[in-house]
């Protein structure tokens, strides 16, 4: 767990440094008041001096043994109890540490004001919030406390008050392990799933080496995890903290101390081709620096990368940053600001597929102690709102991190080492409480192939928000498999265009207004080669009922047609209009012709040679579906173009 260990070292290291400063200060104060020692027992003095030396060299086991001998010689030696409490804490034995702190306070309530701060912090870590609050408030009652110490104490008080309230208002939480196909006696953590939840990628640590493994879903069950790729995993370096694009084609991850890296840890990306992965490459500046960049999370559209860094310009130890993809590559990173980052550590960002819900962990915002999980929503002003703690028992007095959430927002994946799993850290899932779910997102999944050979095609896929006329997805189907996947927000109408050189483009539209997230779109697209007589239905050209003025949301489709005719300058096409059988036949004939003429005029106004174009209205005479239902009649109301010469 090198990557996890590195961040833990910062979080716990800062605490330990602060703790040692308090220890030295309070010990020195006590000695000054009771010079030279608060005991006259020679054995106690001897062992205490040995313990002090062991503490200086961070030999805490030796210090504990010597301090136990000290206290055996003089049970009322308060300095020894205080140092023993600190040693136990530094060895993560919080319960014994608390016992020793309470002995100090019982022996001498005015031993040192710092003893109350140290006791309160350890009690908070151990989840003993009521006594922790009592000791912290006692500490703050002393006059003359420095700004740094008082600020830290007030932060711990907020943690205690939050925790006491959270315990009284638990949120639903029923974690379920992913089973022996995923979890082993080794450590498994940092799980991420594709939008269709058919592939899960996670980190497994074996003999202190971190590598990626993957599992696929089959018949509702995760299959035995396999080694991800020799091109990504290495036998000597650590790979972890991955983010998988929604379609599973790109893997962003952290690599540490690799020879091609720029800093201690860098962010890399690898692309999937067919069933295998290409060699990853370092993202380079300005994302990576000679410092530490880690824990990437890529947005659903692939154009914003969130990550963690200790670079200059932040608010604390580790901050969350983002970089936007431009025509020239990844842009200068931007700090997410004080509504996300604090003077402490914010880590493990996960941007949901809705692109407006961010999950992360922090030990700076009020929580249960240690690192807690939080969620922030993007406001209408484009700024992140102050985060909400996910609540107890999702968060505990331990460290929680590495949360990811399914595209439909109903399920969370995370890892834990205290749920009696297979051993060490294991991966679990739980149903997300409704109050902290992201916006509903579904996905479109398709396969593109040649209509004649049925061979998969790598084609350009574009999905457009028909209200804003802006693309929300632009990518290519896989060259070897022909597949693509795009996540989309519900409540909107979309246009889909698929194109490839040498083929007619494909046009479709669909509505996600009132659409259930658990009902994704699955489509199979057969592209037709550019041949005389072949047609394309322009499904994203829109008219009002009985009108022939082109609506504004038709512009992306018309631009696609303009681009197609520009790239293929020798083609001649017929623009045709069609209606259903409702109403007067003559009126339908005139309407269909006027609609075809409107498209013809639009193309001419956009510099398409009119000699290459003809238009014609067919009225109701060429239906492509029975005129028996409204759904079928809507298919017959259409605009087409046909290749008439090459």
N, C-alpha and C positions, 0 to 999 in steps of 0.2 A: 504493500500500500504506500509506495514511495510518494505518489502525488498527494494522497490523503495525508500522509505523515508530514510532508512539507508544510501544508497549510496548518495542520494541527500544531506544528512546532511554533509557528508565528503566534497563533492564538494563545496557546498555553505558555509559550515562551515569554510573551509580553506579561502575562499574569504572574509567571514565576519570577521574572525580574522585579516586577512591582512588589511581589511578596517578599523577596529577599531584601529589597530596600527597606521595607517595613520591619523586617526581622532585625536587620543591623541597627536601624534607628532605635527600635524599642529596647534591644539588648544593651546598646550603648547607654541609653537613658537610664535603664535599670542599674547598670554597673556604676554610673556616675552617682546615683542616689545611694548605692549600697557598696561602695568601693571597699576592696577590689571585687569581692563576690558576695552574693546574698547567702553565703553559707560559710561555716568555719571548718566543715568536715574535709579533711585532707584528701580522702579517697574521692569524694564528690567533686572537689576542685580538679583533681588529676583527670578523672574521666570526662569531666565537662570540657576541659582544655583539649583533650583528644577529639571529642565530638565536634568542637568548634573548628578544629583543623580539618576534620573530615567533611564538614559542611562547606568549607571554603573550596575544597576540591570536588564538590558535588558527589561525594561518596556517601550517599544517604543511608544505605544499609549499615555501613560502619558507624555512622553517626547515631543511628537509632540504637544499635547495640551498646555503644558507649553511654548514651543518655539513659538507657534503662539501668545500667550499672550506677550511673550518677544518682538517679532517683532511689535506687535501692539503698545507697549510702545515706541519702538525705531526702526523704519523701516530701519535705516542705520546700525544696529548692525550686522556687517559682521560675527562675530563668531556664532551668533544665526542662521543666514541663512546657514552657513556651517554645523552646527550640525543638523539643520532641514533637510538638503539635505541627510545627512547620515542616519538619522532616517527614512526618507521616503524610502531610498534604502533598509534598513534592514527590512522594512515592505513590500518590493517588489513593492512599488509604484514608479517605475522608472521615469515616466513622471514628477511627482511633484518634485522628487529628482533633475532632470535635470534643472527644472525651478529655484530651489533654488541655485544650483551650478552657474548657469549663473548670478544670482543676486549678488553672492559673487564676481565673476569676474568683473561684471559691476561696483560694488561699490569700489573695490580695486583690480586691476589686479595683484598686487604683494602681496596679502594677504598671500599666502603660495604656494610654488611650488607644494606641494602635492595636492592642490585643482585641478590642471590640470590632475593629474593621476586619482584621484577619479572621476572627471567629465567624463574623457574619458572612464573609465571602465563602468560606468553606461550608458553612451550613446551607447557603444558597446552592452551591454545587451539589450538595447531598440531598437537596429537595426538602430541607427542614426550614421552610419559609418563615414560620411564625417566630422562632427564636432568632433566626437571621435578622429579621426586621427589628426585633427588640435590641439586638446588639448593635446594629448599624445606627439606629436612632440614638442609642447611648453614645456612640462615637461622635455623632454630629452635634451632641449637646456640649462638647468641650469647646472652649474658645481657642482662637488662634490657629485653626486648621488651615493648611495651605490650600491654594486654589485647586491644584491637581488632585490632592487627596480628597477634598470635599466633593469635587466633581465626580470622582470615581465612586464615592460612597453614595451620593444621590442617585447615580445610575443603578447601583445595586438595590437601593430602596425601591426604585421604580420596578425593578425585576421582581422583588418580593411581593409588592402590592399587586402587580399583574398576575403573578402565579397564584396567590391566594384566591383571587377572583376567578381565575381560569379553572381551578380545581372545583369550584362550586358550579361551573357551567361547562361541563365536558361536551365535546362535539362527537358525533358518531364516528367510530373508528373500529373496524374489524379487519385487521391485516390477515392476508392469506399468502402463505409461502408458494412459490412457483414450482416446488417439487424437486425431486432428485435429478430430473433432466437438466435443471439449471443450478440448483444449490448443492454444494459439496462440502466436505470438511475444510476446504480452502476458503479464502475470502472471495465473495462475489459482490460487486457494487456498481454504482453509476449506470443503471439500466436506461436505455432509450429504445423506443419502438417506432416503427414506421406508421404512417397515418392509418393504414388498413390493419395494423396490429398483426401482420403476418410475419414480421421479422423483428427480433429483439437482439440488440447488441449490448454487451456489458463488459466490465473489466473483471478479470480473475487474477488473483495474485498467488503465484506458486513459488516458494523459495525466494520471497522478496522481489520477484520479478513480475511486473504487471504486463498483461497482454489482453487483447480483445478476443472474445468468443461470441458466437451467434447461435440463435435458435430460431426455428421456423414453426409457425402454427399449422397444425394439420388435424383436421377433424376435431377442432376445439381444444387441442392439447399441444403444449409446447414439446417439441422434439428434443432429444439429447443434444446439448450444446456442442459445437465444434469450433476448433481453432479458426479464427477469422481469415488470416492471410499471412503468408511468409513475406509478402511485400510490405505489409504494415507492421506486423509484430517483429520484434527483434529479440535475440537471446540475451543481450547484454544491456539494453536500455529499457526504460519504462515507458509504456504507452497507456494512456488512460483518459478519463473524463471526456467521453465522446459526445458528439451531437450528430445525429443522422438527419439528412434532409427528408422531407415528408415522403418523397417517392423512393427513398432508400438508395439513391444514386451517388450521393456525396457524403463522405464521412469527414467531419472536422474533429480533430482530437489534439491532445496534448502529448508532446514528446519531450523528454528531459535528457539533457546532457548528450544529445545526439551530435555526431561530428559535423553534420550539415546545419546545425542550429545556430542561432544568433545569441541566445541568452541561456540562462540556467534551464528554463523550460520555455518552449515555443509552441505555437499553434500551427498545425499541419492540416492539409486537406488531401483526400484521395478520392478518385472517381471510380465507380463501378462500371465494368464493361462486361455484359453478359452475366456469367456467374462468378467472375473474378474481379479483382481490384487492381488498378494501376498503382505504380509506385507513388507514394505521397510526396508532396513538396511543401517546403516551408513557406508561410505566407509573407515573410520578410517585412521590412519596415513599410508603412508606419505602424502596422499591427504589432509585429514582434520587435523587441528592443534587446539590448544587452542585459536587461533585467529579467523579469519573470512574468510571462503571460501564460494563462492556463484556462481551463474550464470553458470552452467555447459553446455557444448556443446559436444556431443559425435560424433566421426567421423563415416563415413558410414560403415566402417568395424568393428566398435565397439572396436577398439584397442587403440585409442588415445582419452583422455578426456581433453578438454580445459576448464578452469575455471578462476575465478577471486579471488585474495587473497591479503591481506595486510601483508603477511608474510615477514620475513627478507630476504634480498638479492634482493629486487626489485629496481626499478628506481624511484618510487614516492609513491603516496598514494595507489591507487589500481592498480595492474598490472595483465596482462593475463599470465597464466601459462599453461603447458600441462604435462600430465602424460601418459606414455605408459604402456599398459597391458603386463605383463610378465607371465611366468609359475608360478611365486610365488605371483602374484597379481599386483596391480598397483605400478609402479615404482616411484622413487624419482622425484618429479615435476621439470620441467625445465622452466625457464623464457623465454618468447618468444624474449627477447632482445630489443635493442634500436631502431630497425626498426619498432617496434610495441609500446613498452612502453615508456612513457615520465616521466618527473618529476611531472606530474599531474595525472589524473585518466584515465585509460582505462578499459572499462567494457562491459558487454553484448556481449561476443564473440558468433559468429555463424559460425561454420565450415560447408561449403557446402558439399553436397554428392560427389563432385568431389575430395574432400580431398586436394585441392590446392587453395581454395579461402576462405578467412577469412573476415567476416564482423564484425565490432565492433564499439563502440562509444567511443569518447575521447573528453576531453576538453584541451588536451595538444598540438595536432597538429593544424595547421592553419585552422580556421573554421569561422562559422557565429556568434559565441558567444554561450556560454553554451556548452552543449554536442552535437557534430555532429556525423553523421554516416560515417564510412570509410570502404574501402575495400583494402585488401592486397593480392597479388598473391605469391604463392610459386615459387621461382626461380629454375633454373636448378641446382644450387648449393645446393638445399635443404634448403635455408634460405628465410625467409619472406622478401619481398621487401617493400620499404617505401610505406605507405598507400596513397590512393587517396581519397579525399573528394568526397562524392556522389553528391555534388553540390546542388545548389538552384533550385527549392524550396523544394526538398526532405529535405534538412537541412535549418533551419531558425535561427533566433536569440534566439529561445527558446532551450529546451533540447529535442533531439531526441535519442531514444534508443530502444532496444528490437526488432531489425529487424530479420526476418527469410526469407529464399528464397526457392521457390519450387525446386524440384529435377531437373526439366528441365530448371531452371534458368530464366524462363520468368516472374515469378510473385513473388512479395514480400509481406509479411504480416508485419504489424506494428501497433502500437497504438498511439493515439493522443488525446489531450483534447482541441484542438483549431480548429476543423473542423466542428463545429456545429452538433455534433452527438446526440446520445440519452441522453447523460449526462455524465460528468466526462470523463475518458479515455474510448475510444471505439476502436474497432479493424477494420482496413481497409486493403485493398489490392490495389496494383497498378502494372502496367506493368513496369518491370525493363528496364531502358535504355540499349541499346545494349552494349554500351562501358563499362558498369560496371557489366555485366553478368558473371557468372562463366562458366566453361567448360560444354559442353552439357553432360548430364547424363540421362540415361533411367533406366528402371527397369525390372526385371524378377519376375513374380508373379505366384506362383503355388500352387497346392493342391496335397498331397500325400495320397494314399489310398490303401487298399488291393484289388487286382484284383478280388477276389472271393466275398468277403463280402461287398466291397465298403466302409468299415469303415475307417475313417481317421487314419493316422499313424504318430507318431512322429519319423522322420527319419533324419539321418545326411545328410546335404546338403552342397556340396562343389562346388564352381565355380573357375576355374583356368584360368589365363591369358595364352593362348597357346604360346605366344611369349616368356614370361619370365619363363614359367612353374611354376609360383608361385600362390598360392591360393589368391584370392581377396575377397572371402566370405566363411566363415565356420560357420555353425549354424545348428539348428534343426528345422524341421517343428513342428508346434504346436501339442501337443499330443491329444488335444480334437478336433481341427478343421482340422489338417493336412496341414495348410497353411504356406507359407513362402514368403518372399519378399526380393530381393537383388537389390541394385542400382549398376549400372555398367557404366563406362565411354564408350562413343562411340568411334569409330575408332579402335576397337580391336576385336580379335577373342577369343572366350571363349569355355571352355569345362565344362560341368555340370555332376556331379555324385551325385546320391542319394542312400544311403545304409541304411539297417537296419538288425539287427541280425535275422536270420531265413528266409531271403528273398534274392533273386538275386538282385544285384545292377542295377541301371538304368543309362544309359549313353546317353549323347546328346552333340551336339556342335552347336554353332550359331555364326554368324558374326554381329558385330555392325559397320562395316566399311561403311560409308555413310548412316548410319541408322538415321531416324528421331526420335527425343526424344519423340515426342507425339504419338509414336507407340510402346508401351511396349510389351514385350512377356508375354503371359498368357499360362501356360501349366498345364495339368492334368496328373499326373504320377500314374500309377497303378503298384505296385510292386508285382511280382510273388513269391510265396513261393519256397523254395529249394525243387524241386521235379524232378524226373527223366524225361527227355524229354524237360524240360523248357530251354529256350535259352535267351541269352543276346547279343544284337548287340553292338559291341565295337566301338561306333561312333567316339571315339577320338584316334583311331590308324590310322596313316596316312602313305601313300606311294606316291612317285612320280608316274606319269603316266608310266605304263608298267614297273615299277620297283618293287622290293620286299625288298629293304633295308628299315628298319623302320626309319621314320623321328624322330628327337630329340623331337619334340613337342608331341610325343606319350607316353613319359615316365610317366607322371602322370596317364594315363589310365592303363598302364601296371602295375604300382605300385598298383593301386586299385585292379587289378586282382590278383596280388601276395598276397596282404593283404587278399582278400576274400578266396583264397585257403589255406592260412595259418590259418585263423580263423576256417575254415571248413576242417580239415585234412583228413576226410574220403571220401571226394568227388573225383570222377573221371570225367574228362571233355574231350570233343572233341573240338579242335580248328579247325574252318573251314574257308576257304576263298571262296569268291564269286565274280563274275564279271558281267558286263552287256553283251549284245549280239553283241557289236560292235567288228569287227575283226574276226580273225581266231579262230575257236572253240578250236583247239588243243592248240594254244598259250594261250588262256584264261584259259584252264584247267591247263596248266603248271604254269601260273602266279598265279592262285588262290592257287595252292598247295604250291608253294614257299612262298607265303605270310603267309599261315597258318604255314608252317615250321619255318619261321622267328620268329613268336610269340612263337611257341613251344620251339625253341632254347633259346629265351630270358628268358623264365620261368625256364628252366633247369639251365641256367647260374646264376639264382637268387635263387638257392637251392630249387626249387620245384621238387619233386620226379618224374622222367620221367615215372615211372610205373603208375602214376595217369593221364597221358596225352596221347592223340592220336591227330594226325592232319590229315586233309583231304581237298583236293581242289574239289570244285563242279562246277567250271567254271560258265557257264550261266544257269545251269539247275534248280536252285532254286530261281527264281526272287521273290521279295516281292512287286514289282510294275511293271506296264507296261513299256516296253522299248521304249516308244513313245516320251518322252521328255528328255532333258538333266537332269532336276531335278529328274525325276523318275529313269533314268539310274544311277544317282549318288547314289540313295538309294540301288540299286542292287549291287554296288561295295562296299563290306563290309567285315568285319571280325566278326565272332561270336564265342561264346563258348556255349556248350550244356552239361547239366548234363547227364552223361551216367551211373553213379553208385553212391550210397550213402554209 
